[in-house]
Amino acid sequence: MTVDVKVHPTVREFILDTNGSALLVPDKYDWLWLKLKQHLDVPPKDYIPPTQEEIDREYIQISLLDASSNQICVHHKNRSNRKVKDDSMVHINPLFRWYLSTSDQLAISQHLRSQFKECFHNFVQGAVVTNPHLQQKEAIMKFCEFYNLTLNEISEDLLIKSWQRSPQKEKIRYKKLLFCPVLF
């Protein structure tokens, strides 16, 4: 089973390039799965799923993990060193819970967008730090080229503004202040 999440076209392009498809299969300990699991709900009676054309153009799909088996129960050692099952662990079986409301989709979409931004900022920071002759704008364009991102849905100016506001940019600016040579 999968759940459909509407994402920004640039984030979708990024996922398609890094993952190879629009289907994400999270691990049971990934932040994406932990965040998705808390937003899953039973679909309302009047729910109409998106068409396949909409899914191919605007959505990504996230595979739902089966958490109903006992294989993910946590074991711990008690004082006599024998293993005991921890019954306080909550199991969520997504058998009937495969729907995300608009606000829940927005929360998952924002999580994926923040992961995209983190990767973008780290890429540009690494490119600028390792190659001091590379301009920041060129590093941003290298990122778009590396991940096959078109600038149809997002402009170069938005990426530059995002980089200018990032904490990684501040780290670079702060490091330049620290390495000021002292002449005698």
C-alpha positions in Angstrom: 0.0 0.0 0.0 1.1 3.6 -0.7 0.0 7.0 0.3 0.0 9.9 -2.1 1.6 13.2 -1.1 1.4 16.4 -3.2 4.8 18.1 -3.3 6.4 21.1 -5.0 7.5 20.2 -8.5 11.2 21.0 -7.7 11.1 18.6 -4.7 9.5 16.0 -7.0 12.2 16.4 -9.5 14.8 16.1 -6.8 13.2 12.9 -5.4 12.9 11.4 -8.9 16.6 12.0 -9.5 17.9 10.8 -6.2 15.5 7.9 -5.7 15.0 6.9 -9.4 11.2 6.9 -9.0 8.4 8.8 -7.4 7.9 5.9 -4.9 9.7 6.3 -1.5 10.2 3.2 0.6 11.2 4.5 4.1 12.9 2.4 6.7 11.0 1.8 9.9 13.3 4.1 11.7 13.4 6.9 9.1 12.1 10.3 10.2 9.9 10.3 7.1 8.1 7.1 8.3 7.9 8.3 11.9 6.4 11.6 10.7 4.0 9.9 8.2 2.8 7.3 10.7 1.5 10.0 13.1 -0.5 11.7 10.3 -2.2 8.6 8.8 -5.9 8.5 9.1 -8.9 6.6 7.8 -10.2 8.1 4.6 -13.5 9.9 4.8 -16.6 8.6 2.9 -16.5 11.3 0.4 -12.8 10.9 -0.5 -12.0 10.9 -4.2 -8.4 9.8 -4.9 -6.3 11.8 -7.4 -6.2 10.6 -10.9 -3.2 8.8 -12.3 -2.4 11.9 -14.4 -2.3 14.1 -11.3 -0.2 11.5 -9.5 2.3 11.4 -12.3 2.6 15.2 -12.4 2.3 16.5 -8.9 2.5 13.7 -6.3 5.0 11.3 -4.9 4.0 8.0 -3.3 5.3 6.7 0.0 5.1 3.0 0.8 3.4 2.1 4.0 5.1 -0.4 6.3 3.3 -3.1 8.0 3.8 -2.5 11.7 1.3 -5.1 12.9 3.8 -8.0 13.4 5.6 -8.7 16.6 9.0 -8.5 14.9 9.5 -4.8 15.9 8.7 -5.2 19.5 11.5 -3.9 21.7 13.3 -6.4 23.9 15.2 -5.4 26.9 17.0 -7.2 29.7 15.6 -7.2 33.1 17.6 -7.8 36.3 17.7 -11.6 35.9 19.3 -11.1 32.4 16.4 -12.8 30.5 14.8 -11.1 27.6 11.3 -9.8 28.1 8.9 -8.2 25.6 8.2 -4.5 26.2 4.4 -4.2 26.0 4.5 -0.4 26.2 5.4 -0.1 22.6 2.6 1.2 20.3 1.9 -0.7 17.1 0.1 1.1 14.3 -1.2 -1.1 11.6 -1.8 1.0 8.5 -4.2 -1.5 7.1 -7.1 0.9 7.2 -5.1 4.1 7.8 -3.8 5.2 4.4 -5.3 8.7 4.0 -3.7 12.1 4.6 -5.8 15.2 4.9 -4.7 18.4 3.3 -3.0 19.7 6.4 -1.3 16.3 7.0 -0.1 16.3 3.3 1.3 19.8 3.9 3.2 18.6 7.0 4.8 15.7 5.1 5.5 18.0 2.1 7.2 20.5 4.3 9.4 17.7 5.8 10.5 16.6 2.3 11.1 20.3 1.3 13.3 20.8 4.4 15.3 17.7 3.5 15.7 19.1 0.0 16.8 22.5 1.4 19.3 20.9 3.7 20.8 18.9 0.9 20.9 22.0 -1.3 22.6 24.2 1.4 25.1 21.5 2.2 26.0 21.0 -1.5 26.6 24.7 -2.0 28.6 25.0 1.2 30.8 22.1 0.2 31.3 23.4 -3.3 32.2 26.9 -2.1 34.5 25.8 0.7 36.4 23.2 -1.3 36.8 25.4 -4.3 37.4 29.0 -3.2 37.4 30.3 -6.8 33.9 29.1 -7.4 31.2 31.8 -7.1 28.1 31.0 -5.0 25.8 31.5 -8.0 27.9 28.9 -10.0 27.7 26.5 -7.1 23.9 26.8 -7.1 23.8 26.1 -10.9 26.1 23.1 -10.4 23.6 21.8 -7.8 20.7 22.1 -10.3 22.9 20.5 -13.0 24.0 17.6 -10.7 20.4 16.8 -9.7 18.8 17.5 -13.1 16.6 20.2 -11.8 14.9 22.5 -14.3 14.3 26.1 -13.4 10.7 26.0 -14.6 9.0 25.9 -11.2 11.6 27.6 -9.1 13.8 30.5 -10.1 17.5 31.0 -9.6 16.7 34.0 -7.5 14.7 31.9 -5.0 17.6 29.5 -4.7 20.0 32.3 -4.1 17.8 33.8 -1.5 17.4 30.5 0.2 21.2 30.1 0.2 21.7 33.6 1.6 19.4 32.9 4.5 20.9 29.5 5.3 22.9 28.7 8.5 25.6 27.2 6.2 26.1 30.6 4.6 26.6 32.1 8.1 29.2 29.4 8.9 31.2 30.3 5.8 30.9 34.0 6.6 32.0 33.4 10.2 35.0 31.2 9.1 36.2 34.0 6.9 36.3 36.4 9.8 38.2 33.9 11.9 41.0 33.3 9.4 42.1 36.9 9.1 45.9 36.9 8.9 47.8 39.2 11.3 50.8 41.1 9.8 53.7 42.2 11.9 
